[in-house]
Amino acid sequence: MNPKKLGLATALAITVSTTTFAEEPVVNFYNWSDYISPEVLENFTKETGIKVNYDVYDSNESLEAKLMSGGAGYDVVVPTGSFLERQVQAGIYAEIDHTKLTNYGNLDTVMLEKIARHDPDNKHNVPYAWGTIGLGYNVDMIKARLGDMPVDSLDLIFKPELAAKLQDCGITVLDSPAEVVSIALNYLGLDPNSESKADLAKAKTLLSSVRESYRKFSSSSYISDLANGDACIALGYNGDILQAQGRADEAGQGIKIDYAIPKEGTVVWFDLLAIPADAPHKEAAYQLVDYILRGENAAAISNYAYYAVANNAATPMLLDEVVNNPGIYPSDEVKANLFTQNAHAAKFDRLLTRAWTGIKTGR
C-alpha cells in the first residue's frame, strides 16, 4: 500500500520466470519494493535449497492486475487487507492450511482479530507487516502557530478554526477517499465502515468545512513536502512520514518531523502474505511463509523496513529505535483504538467517488 524504505539489493529484484529447470526448487515471491531484509531471503535459500525469484511492485493496483489476469506464476504475494478482501471474493487465493505453518503461533492474536475483518477466520492470509494513518508534522511550524497544543488529535485538520491557523504553512491530506472518509466518520463518532448515504453526507460536510485550508490532496508528494519544509502537517501513512523524517535529518537543515497517531482512533492497515490459487509451487510457498514467521526473521523485516510486524516472537530481537518508536509500535491502549477500512460494495464506491470529487473541487 505504501512506498518502502530504500536499499534492497538489486540482485534480489529478479523478475519471475515461468521457465525454470524442473529439478531446481524455486518459490516465486511478489512483494512491495524494498520491504524485506535481503539476508532473510538469502538465508532461506541456504537453509532449504529453494531459490527465491523475487519480483516487486509499488501499488496494490499493479498486484491486482497481475492476479486478475491469471497465470502470473507467483507463489506468495503481499496484498493489503481491503484488496485481499475483494480478491478472496473473486477466488484469487488458496485457503491457508495452518497445520503446515509451525510458527503460526508466534502471531499476535489481537492483530489477527482485526485482520479477520478482512478475511473471516484468516482463511486466506498470514500477517506480514502493518501500520497506521496519522499526522506527520513539522515540530517547529506547528508550535509557532498553535503553541503547546497537543498534536495527537485530528482537530488540527478537521476543526475549521484550527486548520485555518495552519493554512499558510500547508496542510496535505491523502488522496484516498475510502481511508480519509473512514477516518472522518470515526472522528464523528460514526461507524468508520458505514455505507449509509446519510453518514457519507456528514463526512462530506466535515471535510468540506475545512477544504479551503487544505493545500493538497496527495498520497506521495507529502513525503518530500514535509522533508523540505513545504508542508507543516500531513495526514499520511506512518512509514512515509518516517521516511520524510529520515530525509529531513539527512539534509541537516534543522527541519524536525514527527508522527502522531490520532487519539480519536485511525485506520490500521495490514499487508498480508497470501498464496494464489494457481500458485505453481505451493509447498515451497508454505516453507517460505513459515520461515518468515520465525521470530528472528520477522524481526529482521521490521528492523529493515521500519514497519511493525504482528509477531510476538520478534519483539525481543527488535532494535531499540524500532520497538521504542510509538509511531511504529504503538501501545496496547492506542492499538485498541485502531480500526480497519474494509472493502466497500461497488454501489457505495460510486457514491464515495462522487462525494470525494465534490470535496476536492469544493462543490
Buried (B, 14 or more C-beta within 10 A) or exposed (E): BBBBBEEBEEEBEBEBEEEBEEEEBBBBBBBBBBBBBBEBBBBBBEEBEBBBBBBBBBBBEEBBEBBEEEEBBBBBBBBBBBBBBBBBEEEBBBEBEEEBBEBBEBBBEBBBEBBBBBBEEBEBBBBBBBBBBBBBBBEEBBBEBBEEEEBBBBBBBBBEEBBEBBBEBBBBBBBBBBBBBBBBBBBBEBEBBBBEEEBBEBBBEBBBEBBEBBBBBBBBBBBBBBBBBBBBBBBBBBBBBBBBBBBBBEEEEEBEBBBBBBBBBBBBBBBBBBBBBBBBBBEBBBBBBBBBBBBEBBBBBBBBBBBBBBBBBBBEBBEEEBBEBEBBBBEEEBBEBBBBBBBBEEEBBEBBEEBBEBBBEEE
